[in-house]
């Protein structure tokens, strides 16, 4: 079994700097498309500390277009947990995947990926997410503001890379949408189609059908190369 490389924080920052520069120079990727960084780990592993450190180190480059989205705000409320079939179990296991509103979290991340990014903040395009108050043990709605200028989002939480529904839609949807946009641009550049609309139809009716087959039916690889 292949081992995942271990990097110190400064190495991760260098990797991200290179990735950011590469994306900025890739003509197939729209300039307004966001870059989402998934930061997962077990409880108590230091996700919040690491995400804050990443934010600070990247801001030292002069970047002011970075925001953090934490999964904690998507906990089910105590009222919702009390309505569960087994509330005692729900409260005792609070922090388990089923005690989160996973669908709402996944939908919000997808919205982040598709929302417009602007050079100057547009309040009408801001996105608002819940935070979690550990004092009252409940989420606070709309407490986290993601400005429209945020180009890079650090998404952190226990289950952001969990290979269970609906959490596994996070990495999969990003990969598929990135591939789709690249294929549309490739078809136009190669002269296969003359408009983005025609290229999108070709991609959706052929390339994406093949992509679904590959994702659903392929055997689990030993090594994954992140592009």
Backbone as CSV, one residue per row, in Angstrom:
resi,resn,N_x,N_y,N_z,CA_x,CA_y,CA_z,C_x,C_y,C_z
1,UNK,0.847,-1.196,0.000,0.000,0.000,0.000,0.882,1.245,0.000
2,UNK,0.580,2.189,-0.897,1.346,3.419,-0.975,1.063,4.289,0.247
3,UNK,2.080,4.962,0.737,1.931,5.842,1.887,1.733,7.280,1.419
4,UNK,0.876,8.030,2.134,0.663,9.433,1.818,1.819,10.243,2.385
5,UNK,2.377,11.136,1.563,3.509,11.947,2.009,3.085,12.867,3.148
6,UNK,3.974,13.034,4.121,3.717,13.917,5.256,4.490,15.216,5.059
7,UNK,3.799,16.334,5.193,4.427,17.639,4.976,4.296,18.505,6.220
8,UNK,5.303,19.318,6.488,5.197,20.337,7.517,4.363,21.492,6.962
9,UNK,3.890,22.341,7.866,2.985,23.416,7.463,3.616,24.313,6.402
10,UNK,4.891,24.618,6.568,5.548,25.497,5.590,5.604,24.834,4.209
11,UNK,5.733,23.493,4.190,5.735,22.777,2.917,4.358,22.829,2.267
12,UNK,3.308,22.724,3.103,1.948,22.800,2.579,1.697,24.170,1.964
13,UNK,2.184,25.215,2.634,2.014,26.573,2.114,2.704,26.720,0.764
14,UNK,3.906,26.159,0.639,4.617,26.228,-0.633,3.861,25.483,-1.728
15,UNK,3.299,24.327,-1.375,2.500,23.579,-2.340,1.285,24.402,-2.789
16,UNK,0.634,25.057,-1.832,-0.541,25.862,-2.152,-0.163,27.068,-3.003
17,UNK,0.964,27.685,-2.692,1.408,28.826,-3.490,1.621,28.408,-4.945
18,UNK,2.257,27.250,-5.125,2.475,26.751,-6.480,1.179,26.421,-7.172
19,UNK,0.248,25.835,-6.420,-1.052,25.477,-6.989,-1.836,26.715,-7.380
20,UNK,-1.816,27.736,-6.530,-2.523,28.983,-6.812,-1.965,29.631,-8.076
21,UNK,-0.645,29.672,-8.182,-0.009,30.262,-9.358,-0.348,29.471,-10.621
22,UNK,-0.353,28.150,-10.497,-0.669,27.301,-11.642,-2.095,27.532,-12.120
23,UNK,-3.026,27.630,-11.179,-4.418,27.866,-11.546,-4.595,29.234,-12.205
24,UNK,-3.881,30.215,-11.691,-3.987,31.565,-12.245,-3.498,31.626,-13.686
25,UNK,-2.558,30.750,-14.039,-1.974,30.758,-15.379,-2.682,29.806,-16.347
26,UNK,-3.635,29.018,-15.830,-4.332,28.036,-16.666,-5.482,28.717,-17.393
27,UNK,-5.359,28.842,-18.694,-6.360,29.564,-19.473,-7.680,28.807,-19.573
28,UNK,-7.675,27.521,-19.232,-8.902,26.731,-19.283,-9.779,26.948,-18.050
29,UNK,-9.219,27.558,-17.012,-9.955,27.765,-15.767,-10.368,29.230,-15.680
30,UNK,-11.668,29.514,-15.549,-12.138,30.901,-15.467,-11.473,31.650,-14.316
31,UNK,-11.151,32.908,-14.545,-10.458,33.716,-13.534,-11.285,33.865,-12.268
32,UNK,-12.625,33.799,-12.400,-13.485,34.003,-11.240,-13.780,32.704,-10.482
33,UNK,-13.195,31.598,-10.895,-13.468,30.329,-10.220,-12.700,30.229,-8.918
34,UNK,-13.383,29.764,-7.878,-12.771,29.640,-6.563,-11.898,28.399,-6.459
35,UNK,-10.937,28.473,-5.534,-10.121,27.315,-5.178,-10.521,26.901,-3.774
36,UNK,-10.974,25.655,-3.618,-11.391,25.143,-2.323,-10.341,24.177,-1.785
37,UNK,-9.920,24.408,-0.543,-8.923,23.559,0.115,-9.619,22.775,1.215
38,UNK,-9.665,21.451,1.092,-10.302,20.615,2.109,-9.289,20.251,3.179
39,UNK,-9.641,20.515,4.429,-8.767,20.206,5.558,-9.540,19.318,6.527
40,UNK,-9.209,18.030,6.534,-9.934,17.057,7.354,-9.022,16.480,8.426
41,UNK,-9.624,15.913,9.455,-8.841,15.280,10.515,-9.739,14.828,11.647
42,UNK,-9.208,13.999,12.500,-9.996,13.502,13.635,-10.204,14.629,14.640
43,UNK,-11.220,14.495,15.520,-11.421,15.527,16.551,-10.173,15.731,17.394
44,UNK,-9.823,16.986,17.606,-8.660,17.296,18.425,-7.337,17.253,17.695
45,UNK,-7.379,17.066,16.370,-6.126,16.965,15.609,-5.540,18.324,15.250
46,UNK,-6.280,19.399,15.521,-5.747,20.734,15.265,-6.181,21.344,13.955
47,UNK,-7.344,20.950,13.445,-7.817,21.471,12.154,-7.981,22.990,12.191
48,UNK,-8.627,23.487,13.248,-8.864,24.934,13.344,-7.549,25.691,13.473
49,UNK,-6.623,25.130,14.250,-5.310,25.762,14.415,-4.558,25.810,13.099
50,UNK,-4.573,24.693,12.371,-3.862,24.627,11.087,-4.507,25.546,10.063
51,UNK,-5.828,25.563,10.000,-6.499,26.424,9.020,-6.218,27.898,9.307
52,UNK,-6.202,28.271,10.592,-5.884,29.659,10.944,-4.443,29.996,10.587
53,UNK,-3.533,29.038,10.793,-2.124,29.265,10.447,-1.947,29.383,8.934
54,UNK,-2.650,28.541,8.183,-2.594,28.624,6.717,-3.092,29.987,6.246
55,UNK,-4.191,30.425,6.838,-4.750,31.729,6.488,-3.727,32.829,6.742
56,UNK,-3.100,32.804,7.914,-2.135,33.845,8.276,-0.918,33.826,7.349
57,UNK,-0.409,32.639,7.050,0.789,32.535,6.211,0.505,32.968,4.778
58,UNK,-0.660,32.609,4.245,-1.009,33.020,2.890,-1.286,34.519,2.826
59,UNK,-1.831,35.075,3.907,-2.071,36.519,3.946,-0.768,37.299,3.977
60,UNK,0.313,36.666,4.458,1.611,37.326,4.473,2.128,37.566,3.055
61,UNK,1.563,36.853,2.083,1.909,37.082,0.679,1.182,38.299,0.121
62,UNK,0.364,38.934,0.952,-0.398,40.082,0.488,-1.785,39.704,0.002
63,UNK,-2.183,38.456,0.216,-3.499,38.019,-0.230,-4.552,38.413,0.798
64,UNK,-5.658,38.987,0.323,-6.782,39.301,1.203,-8.060,38.676,0.666
65,UNK,-7.870,37.591,-0.097,-9.011,36.938,-0.749,-9.218,35.515,-0.241
66,UNK,-8.931,35.284,1.039,-9.020,33.947,1.621,-10.035,33.949,2.764
67,UNK,-10.879,32.927,2.819,-11.839,32.766,3.907,-11.817,31.326,4.394
68,UNK,-12.338,31.121,5.607,-12.417,29.784,6.198,-13.882,29.419,6.400
69,UNK,-14.245,28.208,5.978,-15.567,27.670,6.256,-15.389,26.431,7.120
70,UNK,-15.965,26.455,8.324,-15.878,25.290,9.200,-17.189,24.520,9.183
71,UNK,-17.077,23.215,9.252,-18.242,22.335,9.211,-19.072,22.414,10.489
72,UNK,-18.484,22.892,11.585,-19.141,22.853,12.891,-20.488,23.563,12.904
73,UNK,-20.612,24.630,12.123,-21.867,25.378,12.106,-23.042,24.586,11.563
74,UNK,-22.756,23.466,10.933,-23.811,22.659,10.324,-24.253,21.509,11.236
75,UNK,-23.876,21.575,12.525,-24.444,20.658,13.515,-25.974,20.796,13.512
76,UNK,-26.669,19.695,13.711,-28.104,19.805,13.979,-28.276,20.514,15.315
77,UNK,-29.332,21.302,15.433,-29.598,22.019,16.677,-30.036,21.028,17.768
78,UNK,-29.970,21.486,19.022,-30.419,20.624,20.122,-31.905,20.292,19.964
79,UNK,-32.673,21.229,19.425,-34.100,20.969,19.199,-34.287,19.858,18.173
80,UNK,-33.496,19.901,17.092,-33.592,18.859,16.066,-33.166,17.500,16.615
81,UNK,-32.117,17.491,17.420,-31.651,16.231,17.997,-32.683,15.648,18.963
82,UNK,-33.387,16.522,19.660,-34.391,16.043,20.623,-35.573,15.392,19.921
83,UNK,-35.738,15.671,18.618,-36.833,15.068,17.868,-36.416,13.772,17.174
84,UNK,-35.158,13.353,17.355,-34.689,12.106,16.753,-35.421,10.915,17.365
85,UNK,-35.392,9.799,16.651,-36.042,8.582,17.139,-35.451,8.142,18.476
86,UNK,-34.126,8.295,18.599,-33.448,7.977,19.863,-32.637,9.203,20.290
87,UNK,-33.285,10.186,20.912,-32.590,11.427,21.277,-31.416,11.219,22.221
88,UNK,-31.523,10.254,23.126,-30.427,10.001,24.057,-29.162,9.607,23.300
89,UNK,-29.334,8.756,22.291,-28.201,8.331,21.465,-27.662,9.507,20.660
90,UNK,-28.561,10.325,20.108,-28.155,11.469,19.295,-27.303,12.447,20.102
91,UNK,-27.734,12.735,21.341,-26.972,13.664,22.173,-25.651,13.039,22.630
92,UNK,-25.677,11.764,22.922,-24.456,11.093,23.365,-23.431,10.999,22.244
93,UNK,-23.921,10.862,21.006,-23.040,10.708,19.856,-22.848,12.025,19.110
94,UNK,-23.217,13.129,19.709,-23.114,14.413,19.002,-21.689,14.621,18.511
95,UNK,-21.590,14.904,17.221,-20.292,14.980,16.569,-20.129,13.881,15.534
96,UNK,-20.982,12.830,15.615,-20.998,11.782,14.598,-21.626,12.340,13.321
97,UNK,-21.366,11.730,12.176,-21.898,12.267,10.912,-23.401,12.517,10.913
98,UNK,-24.178,11.609,11.530,-25.631,11.761,11.470,-26.144,12.916,12.326
99,UNK,-25.283,13.502,13.158,-25.704,14.646,13.973,-25.427,15.976,13.281
100,UNK,-24.971,15.910,12.050,-24.774,17.103,11.223,-25.818,17.142,10.117
101,UNK,-26.103,18.327,9.637,-26.931,18.474,8.436,-25.990,18.411,7.238
102,UNK,-25.590,17.181,6.902,-24.611,16.974,5.841,-25.066,17.509,4.508
103,UNK,-26.358,17.358,4.208,-26.874,17.846,2.923,-26.744,19.359,2.813
104,UNK,-27.066,20.070,3.887,-26.962,21.531,3.864,-25.510,21.958,3.681
105,UNK,-24.596,21.254,4.341,-23.177,21.584,4.218,-22.680,21.352,2.796
106,UNK,-23.015,20.203,2.225,-22.597,19.891,0.855,-23.170,20.914,-0.123
107,UNK,-24.433,21.250,0.045,-25.060,22.229,-0.852,-24.398,23.594,-0.744
108,UNK,-23.997,23.958,0.482,-23.346,25.259,0.655,-21.980,25.274,-0.026
109,UNK,-21.222,24.187,0.108,-19.914,24.121,-0.546,-20.069,24.165,-2.065
110,UNK,-21.080,23.495,-2.590,-21.334,23.540,-4.027,-21.668,24.969,-4.471
111,UNK,-22.433,25.671,-3.629,-22.771,27.064,-3.941,-21.511,27.930,-3.942
112,UNK,-20.614,27.663,-2.999,-19.342,28.383,-2.964,-18.579,28.204,-4.268
113,UNK,-18.619,26.981,-4.778,-17.852,26.649,-5.975,-18.385,27.369,-7.204
114,UNK,-19.688,27.582,-7.264,-20.294,28.149,-8.469,-20.569,29.647,-8.366
115,UNK,-20.528,30.205,-7.151,-20.834,31.630,-6.976,-19.755,32.505,-7.611
116,UNK,-20.173,33.679,-8.040,-19.257,34.613,-8.697,-18.248,35.198,-7.713
117,UNK,-17.025,35.377,-8.185,-15.979,36.044,-7.410,-15.732,37.404,-8.041
118,UNK,-15.689,38.444,-7.226,-15.525,39.801,-7.737,-14.257,40.435,-7.184
119,UNK,-13.732,41.441,-7.883,-12.522,42.130,-7.431,-12.803,42.987,-6.203
120,UNK,-13.973,43.609,-6.154,-14.391,44.373,-4.983,-15.629,43.708,-4.396
121,UNK,-15.726,43.722,-3.077,-16.811,42.984,-2.442,-18.179,43.543,-2.812
122,UNK,-19.045,42.633,-3.241,-20.429,42.962,-3.564,-21.299,42.300,-2.497
123,UNK,-21.924,43.119,-1.655,-22.696,42.571,-0.531,-23.846,41.691,-1.004
124,UNK,-24.336,41.950,-2.200,-25.446,41.142,-2.717,-24.979,39.750,-3.125
125,UNK,-23.671,39.570,-3.273,-23.130,38.270,-3.678,-22.427,37.550,-2.530
126,UNK,-22.458,38.151,-1.337,-21.882,37.483,-0.172,-22.667,36.217,0.160
127,UNK,-21.984,35.243,0.707,-22.645,34.035,1.173,-22.497,33.965,2.697
128,UNK,-23.541,33.527,3.363,-23.525,33.476,4.827,-23.735,32.032,5.292
129,UNK,-22.872,31.613,6.206,-22.928,30.256,6.756,-23.100,30.322,8.271
130,UNK,-23.586,29.251,8.875,-23.723,29.232,10.339,-22.388,28.985,11.025
131,UNK,-22.254,29.500,12.228,-21.120,29.167,13.093,-21.658,28.278,14.212
132,UNK,-20.772,27.839,15.111,-21.217,27.005,16.230,-20.748,27.622,17.531
133,UNK,-21.699,27.863,18.423,-21.395,28.436,19.739,-21.249,27.292,20.736
134,UNK,-20.017,27.056,21.190,-19.779,25.953,22.109,-20.358,26.232,23.499
135,UNK,-20.638,27.502,23.775,-21.226,27.852,25.062,-22.665,27.389,25.161
136,UNK,-23.453,27.660,24.118,-24.861,27.256,24.126,-25.069,25.928,23.406
137,UNK,-23.977,25.386,22.808,-24.025,24.102,22.114,-25.027,24.092,20.968
138,UNK,-25.070,25.206,20.244,-25.983,25.298,19.105,-25.379,26.161,17.997
139,UNK,-25.792,25.924,16.756,-25.336,26.791,15.653,-25.952,28.181,15.750
140,UNK,-25.236,29.149,15.171,-25.755,30.515,15.039,-25.925,30.776,13.545
141,UNK,-27.149,30.895,13.062,-27.385,31.064,11.625,-26.728,32.324,11.063
142,UNK,-26.211,32.198,9.837,-25.696,33.346,9.061,-24.623,34.144,9.792
143,UNK,-23.853,33.503,10.639,-22.862,34.211,11.456,-21.518,34.356,10.749
144,UNK,-21.276,33.539,9.722,-20.009,33.575,8.975,-20.266,34.169,7.596
145,UNK,-19.544,35.230,7.282,-19.714,35.903,5.995,-18.568,35.529,5.061
146,UNK,-18.908,35.004,3.901,-17.923,34.743,2.851,-18.063,35.850,1.816
147,UNK,-17.139,36.811,1.785,-17.271,37.925,0.846,-17.140,37.460,-0.600
148,UNK,-17.669,38.241,-1.506,-17.617,37.868,-2.922,-16.193,37.949,-3.467
149,UNK,-15.282,38.573,-2.713,-13.881,38.673,-3.144,-13.068,37.439,-2.767
150,UNK,-13.665,36.535,-1.971,-12.924,35.364,-1.487,-12.659,34.389,-2.635
151,UNK,-11.414,34.326,-3.059,-11.006,33.454,-4.155,-10.617,32.068,-3.645
152,UNK,-10.088,32.014,-2.420,-9.620,30.761,-1.832,-10.401,30.493,-0.551
153,UNK,-10.995,29.303,-0.440,-11.769,28.935,0.736,-11.137,27.694,1.369
154,UNK,-10.772,27.809,2.642,-10.300,26.652,3.395,-11.520,26.028,4.068
155,UNK,-11.886,24.830,3.629,-13.057,24.130,4.159,-12.566,23.075,5.139
156,UNK,-12.858,23.268,6.425,-12.316,22.339,7.419,-13.406,21.679,8.242
157,UNK,-13.139,20.414,8.582,-14.083,19.659,9.394,-13.735,18.187,9.423
158,UNK,-14.336,17.472,10.343,-14.031,16.047,10.493,-14.337,15.237,9.242
159,UNK,-15.420,15.605,8.547,-15.947,14.715,7.520,-15.882,15.283,6.099
160,UNK,-15.078,16.297,5.883,-15.056,16.905,4.546,-14.444,15.973,3.497
161,UNK,-13.761,14.924,3.933,-13.230,13.934,2.989,-13.796,12.539,3.260
162,UNK,-14.905,12.478,3.990,-15.498,11.186,4.312,-16.102,10.547,3.070
163,UNK,-15.799,9.285,2.833,-16.306,8.586,1.648,-17.657,7.938,1.944
164,UNK,-18.590,8.758,2.406,-19.970,8.340,2.634,-20.884,9.439,2.133
165,UNK,-22.088,9.043,1.713,-23.070,10.019,1.250,-23.615,10.809,2.447
166,UNK,-23.818,12.125,2.320,-23.589,12.947,1.134,-22.203,13.571,1.070
167,UNK,-21.359,13.294,2.081,-20.067,13.976,2.191,-19.183,13.745,0.976
168,UNK,-19.248,12.545,0.390,-18.353,12.240,-0.735,-18.712,13.008,-1.995
169,UNK,-19.815,13.732,-1.980,-20.141,14.576,-3.130,-19.225,15.792,-3.208
170,UNK,-18.596,16.145,-2.098,-17.755,17.340,-2.076,-16.598,17.230,-3.041
171,UNK,-15.766,16.218,-2.876,-14.612,16.070,-3.752,-15.037,15.657,-5.135
172,UNK,-16.073,14.816,-5.220,-16.496,14.330,-6.527,-17.084,15.452,-7.371
173,UNK,-17.946,16.277,-6.789,-18.582,17.336,-7.573,-17.559,18.341,-8.056
174,UNK,-16.572,18.634,-7.225,-15.533,19.570,-7.637,-14.739,19.006,-8.801
175,UNK,-14.365,17.731,-8.700,-13.584,17.108,-9.761,-14.354,17.086,-11.070
176,UNK,-15.620,16.699,-11.011,-16.438,16.612,-12.211,-16.624,17.980,-12.858
177,UNK,-16.931,18.991,-12.049,-17.171,20.325,-12.606,-15.899,20.905,-13.208
178,UNK,-14.754,20.680,-12.549,-13.488,21.146,-13.104,-13.212,20.480,-14.441
179,UNK,-13.408,19.164,-14.497,-13.196,18.428,-15.745,-14.144,18.919,-16.829
180,UNK,-15.390,19.180,-16.448,-16.387,19.649,-17.422,-15.965,20.977,-18.044
181,UNK,-15.552,21.926,-17.202,-15.142,23.231,-17.714,-13.918,23.118,-18.621
182,UNK,-12.987,22.255,-18.250,-11.796,22.072,-19.075,-12.150,21.474,-20.432
183,UNK,-13.089,20.517,-20.431,-13.493,19.884,-21.688,-14.224,20.869,-22.594
184,UNK,-15.072,21.702,-22.013,-15.767,22.725,-22.807,-14.755,23.644,-23.481
185,UNK,-13.784,24.119,-22.681,-12.738,24.997,-23.227,-11.919,24.280,-24.295
186,UNK,-11.639,22.988,-24.073,-10.833,22.223,-25.033,-11.572,22.072,-26.359
187,UNK,-12.885,21.784,-26.317,-13.659,21.605,-27.549,-13.710,22.894,-28.369
188,UNK,-13.813,24.024,-27.662,-13.843,25.320,-28.372,-12.471,25.627,-28.964
189,UNK,-11.421,25.410,-28.167,-10.060,25.692,-28.628,-9.680,24.828,-29.818
190,UNK,-10.148,23.567,-29.816,-9.817,22.645,-30.915,-10.692,22.865,-32.139
191,UNK,-11.701,23.710,-32.021,-12.575,23.974,-33.158,-13.648,22.926,-33.345
192,UNK,-13.814,22.031,-32.368,-14.847,21.001,-32.465,-16.232,21.637,-32.369
193,UNK,-16.353,22.661,-31.523,-17.576,23.449,-31.418,-17.196,24.925,-31.468
194,UNK,-18.148,25.747,-31.883,-17.844,27.171,-32.041,-18.377,28.043,-30.916
195,UNK,-19.243,27.481,-30.064,-19.787,28.262,-28.958,-19.723,27.457,-27.667
196,UNK,-19.733,28.184,-26.544,-19.683,27.513,-25.246,-20.930,26.666,-25.022
197,UNK,-22.081,27.149,-25.511,-23.329,26.406,-25.340,-23.276,25.067,-26.079
198,UNK,-22.799,25.074,-27.333,-22.703,23.840,-28.107,-21.676,22.894,-27.506
199,UNK,-20.568,23.465,-27.016,-19.531,22.640,-26.402,-20.049,21.989,-25.124
200,UNK,-20.848,22.745,-24.339,-21.408,22.203,-23.101,-22.362,21.046,-23.385
201,UNK,-23.155,21.165,-24.450,-24.077,20.091,-24.826,-23.300,18.831,-25.195
202,UNK,-22.237,19.009,-25.977,-21.412,17.863,-26.373,-20.797,17.183,-25.143
203,UNK,-20.278,18.010,-24.221,-19.643,17.468,-23.022,-20.659,16.716,-22.160
204,UNK,-21.849,17.319,-21.946,-22.855,16.716,-21.073,-23.440,15.436,-21.648
205,UNK,-23.557,15.376,-22.979,-24.185,14.209,-23.603,-23.203,13.088,-23.881
206,UNK,-21.905,13.365,-23.781,-20.934,12.325,-24.096,-19.858,12.181,-23.017
207,UNK,-19.026,13.201,-22.866,-17.884,13.110,-21.948,-18.315,12.852,-20.509
208,UNK,-19.353,13.554,-20.041,-19.782,13.403,-18.657,-20.462,12.056,-18.409
209,UNK,-21.126,11.523,-19.443,-21.707,10.183,-19.320,-20.593,9.160,-19.099
210,UNK,-19.513,9.310,-19.864,-18.363,8.423,-19.704,-17.714,8.608,-18.336
211,UNK,-17.665,9.862,-17.874,-17.053,10.156,-16.581,-17.818,9.472,-15.449
212,UNK,-19.159,9.505,-15.522,-19.975,8.846,-14.506,-19.701,7.346,-14.470
213,UNK,-19.549,6.735,-15.654,-19.246,5.309,-15.730,-17.903,5.011,-15.066
214,UNK,-16.905,5.846,-15.340,-15.571,5.650,-14.768,-15.613,5.774,-13.247
215,UNK,-16.314,6.811,-12.745,-16.360,7.049,-11.303,-17.126,5.961,-10.565
216,UNK,-18.196,5.478,-11.181,-19.061,4.512,-10.498,-18.575,3.074,-10.621
217,UNK,-17.903,2.750,-11.709,-17.591,1.352,-11.978,-16.115,0.993,-11.886
218,UNK,-15.241,1.964,-11.712,-13.810,1.660,-11.660,-13.443,0.999,-10.329
219,UNK,-12.406,0.152,-10.360,-11.890,-0.439,-9.134,-11.119,0.627,-8.355
220,UNK,-11.035,0.447,-7.036,-10.340,1.404,-6.178,-8.860,1.409,-6.509
221,UNK,-8.281,2.569,-6.817,-6.848,2.636,-7.153,-5.973,2.559,-5.915
222,UNK,-4.720,2.196,-6.105,-3.756,2.177,-5.004,-3.157,3.565,-4.779
223,UNK,-3.050,4.346,-5.846,-2.478,5.679,-5.765,-3.403,6.655,-6.470
224,UNK,-3.687,7.788,-5.848,-4.501,8.838,-6.449,-3.624,10.047,-6.709
225,UNK,-3.603,10.505,-7.949,-2.852,11.709,-8.316,-3.825,12.876,-8.361
226,UNK,-3.608,13.878,-7.517,-4.477,15.053,-7.476,-3.964,16.074,-8.466
227,UNK,-4.804,16.431,-9.434,-4.403,17.367,-10.493,-5.017,18.728,-10.193
